Each structure stands twice: as C-alpha cells, then as structure tokens.
Amino acid sequence: MRFYIHKRRQAPAVIIVALIDVLIVLLIFLLATTTFKQQPALRLALPESSQARKTGANESAPLVVTIDKQGDLRLGPEDKPVTADRLKDELKAAAAKTPNLNLAISADKAAPFGQIIRVMDAAKEAGVKLVNAFTKEAPKQ
C-alpha cells in the first residue's frame, strides 16, 4: 500500500495590484525627494515684444552694440565698426569711465546667435553689470 499524499501544486501567480501599489509609493517618494537644479538662463528679449517699454527721461542712456544680419559689430551712437576682440577693450574703457554702465544689444532678427553671445561674454569680462536687448513693439491686433 502506498500512502503518499499528493499535494496539488498551485501555479505561481503574480499579484499585479500589489506591484502597482509599490510602484506608486516609489514614484511618490522619488517625486517628493527630488530636487530640481535651476539652470542659469540668459535674459533675452525677442525682437518683437508686446511688453516693450520706453526708457524714462531720468535713466542714463545705455551704450549700444549693434549687430547686423551678417554679424558685423558696431559700437556707440556713432556706429563705429569694431571686432569682437576690440569690443572687449572698448567696453573695459567705457566701464572704467562709467561704473554703472548699461549695455544694450540691438541685433537684427537674422543676426548670428553666436555673435550675440560673444558680445555678452565681452560685456561680462569688461565688468558690465546690466545687459539688455532692444525690442520693437508688437503690432496691435
């Protein structure tokens, strides 16, 4: 006689609901503990702006760097042509004369973006604290 007890084996089952609960808890934990690093950004005004404002009479006029669509640089009210290297020297001299020098970039829409960055780098090296971009007022609809 054989007295073997045959146990029925159950097929392994994956409980999906419990897995989903665990995943949701992990997701909430990760979202709650994650810190988002803020990247430094350039403040760049687009050529057309609905929020464009005019300079007040009590503000000092900024030094203007003009960039045309070919990427040529011109400095000051007399539009004196300068190179990128010469621009650094000119800005250092202007910053030495005026400690709170404001620089305004007047760039064409089609101006090379790399040239705009070169001007901003030259301004930072020269110690210019405030760099703005000229915009034109957006057409009213």
C-alpha positions as CSV (number, residue, x, y, z in Angstrom):
1,M,0.0,0.0,0.0
2,R,1.1,3.4,-0.8
3,F,0.2,6.2,1.5
4,Y,1.6,9.1,-0.4
5,I,-0.3,12.3,-0.1
6,H,-0.4,14.1,-3.4
7,K,-0.3,17.8,-2.8
8,R,-1.6,19.9,-5.6
9,R,0.9,22.5,-6.6
10,Q,-0.6,25.8,-7.5
11,A,0.8,27.7,-10.4
12,P,2.8,30.7,-9.3
13,A,0.7,33.9,-9.5
14,V,1.9,37.5,-9.6
15,I,-0.3,39.8,-7.8
16,I,-0.4,42.9,-10.1
17,V,-2.4,45.1,-7.7
18,A,0.3,44.9,-5.0
19,L,3.1,45.6,-7.6
20,I,1.2,48.7,-8.8
21,D,0.8,49.9,-5.2
22,V,4.5,49.5,-4.5
23,L,5.4,51.3,-7.8
24,I,3.1,54.2,-7.0
25,V,4.6,54.6,-3.5
26,L,8.1,54.6,-5.0
27,L,7.1,57.2,-7.6
28,I,5.6,59.5,-4.9
29,F,8.8,59.0,-2.8
30,L,11.0,60.0,-5.7
31,L,8.9,63.0,-6.7
32,A,8.9,64.2,-3.1
33,T,12.6,63.9,-2.5
34,T,13.9,65.0,-5.9
35,T,15.4,68.5,-6.1
36,F,15.4,70.2,-9.4
37,K,18.5,72.1,-10.2
38,Q,17.8,75.5,-11.7
39,Q,20.0,76.2,-14.7
40,P,21.2,79.8,-15.2
41,A,19.5,81.3,-18.1
42,L,20.1,84.3,-20.3
43,R,17.6,87.0,-20.2
44,L,16.9,87.5,-23.9
45,A,14.2,89.7,-25.3
46,L,12.8,88.8,-28.6
47,P,12.8,91.3,-31.5
48,E,9.1,91.9,-31.1
49,S,7.5,92.2,-27.6
50,S,4.0,93.2,-26.5
51,Q,5.5,94.3,-23.2
52,A,8.2,96.6,-24.7
53,R,8.6,99.8,-22.6
54,K,10.3,103.1,-23.4
55,T,13.2,104.3,-21.4
56,G,12.5,107.1,-18.9
57,A,14.0,110.5,-19.1
58,N,15.8,110.0,-15.7
59,E,17.6,106.9,-16.8
60,S,21.1,107.2,-18.3
61,A,21.4,106.2,-22.0
62,P,22.9,102.8,-22.4
63,L,25.9,102.1,-24.6
64,V,24.6,100.4,-27.7
65,V,26.2,97.5,-29.6
66,T,24.5,96.9,-32.9
67,I,24.7,93.5,-34.7
68,D,23.6,93.4,-38.3
69,K,22.4,90.2,-40.1
70,Q,26.0,89.5,-41.4
71,G,27.2,89.5,-37.8
72,D,29.2,92.8,-38.0
73,L,29.5,94.7,-34.8
74,R,29.1,98.5,-34.4
75,L,29.6,100.4,-31.1
76,G,28.1,103.6,-29.7
77,P,25.9,106.3,-31.1
78,E,28.3,106.9,-34.0
79,D,28.1,103.2,-35.1
80,K,31.8,102.7,-35.1
81,P,32.7,99.3,-36.6
82,V,34.6,97.1,-34.1
83,T,35.8,93.5,-34.0
84,A,34.9,91.1,-31.1
85,D,38.4,91.5,-29.6
86,R,38.4,95.3,-29.9
87,L,34.9,95.3,-28.4
88,K,36.3,94.0,-25.1
89,D,38.9,96.8,-24.9
90,E,36.2,99.4,-25.7
91,L,33.8,98.1,-23.1
92,K,36.6,98.0,-20.4
93,A,37.4,101.6,-21.2
94,A,33.7,102.6,-21.1
95,A,33.2,100.7,-17.8
96,A,36.2,102.5,-16.3
97,K,34.7,105.9,-17.1
98,T,31.1,104.9,-16.0
99,P,30.9,102.5,-13.1
100,N,27.2,101.7,-13.6
101,L,27.4,101.2,-17.3
102,N,24.4,99.8,-19.0
103,L,24.8,97.9,-22.3
104,A,22.1,97.4,-24.9
105,I,22.3,94.9,-27.7
106,S,20.5,95.9,-30.8
107,A,20.5,92.8,-33.0
108,D,18.8,92.0,-36.3
109,K,16.4,89.1,-36.2
110,A,18.7,87.2,-38.6
111,A,21.9,88.0,-36.6
112,P,24.1,85.0,-35.8
113,F,23.3,84.0,-32.2
114,G,27.0,83.2,-31.6
115,Q,27.8,86.8,-32.2
116,I,25.3,87.9,-29.6
117,I,26.9,85.5,-27.1
118,R,30.3,86.9,-27.9
119,V,29.1,90.4,-27.1
120,M,27.6,89.2,-23.8
121,D,30.9,87.5,-22.9
122,A,32.8,90.6,-23.7
123,A,30.5,92.6,-21.5
124,K,30.9,90.2,-18.6
125,E,34.7,90.3,-18.9
126,A,34.6,94.1,-19.0
127,G,32.6,94.2,-15.8
128,V,29.3,95.5,-17.2
129,K,26.6,94.6,-14.8
130,L,23.4,95.1,-16.9
131,V,23.0,93.9,-20.4
132,N,19.6,94.5,-22.2
133,A,18.3,93.9,-25.7
134,F,16.4,96.3,-27.7
135,T,13.0,95.1,-28.9
136,K,10.3,96.7,-31.0
137,E,6.7,96.8,-30.0
138,A,4.5,94.0,-31.4
139,P,1.8,95.2,-33.8
140,K,-1.6,95.7,-32.1
141,Q,-4.3,93.4,-33.2
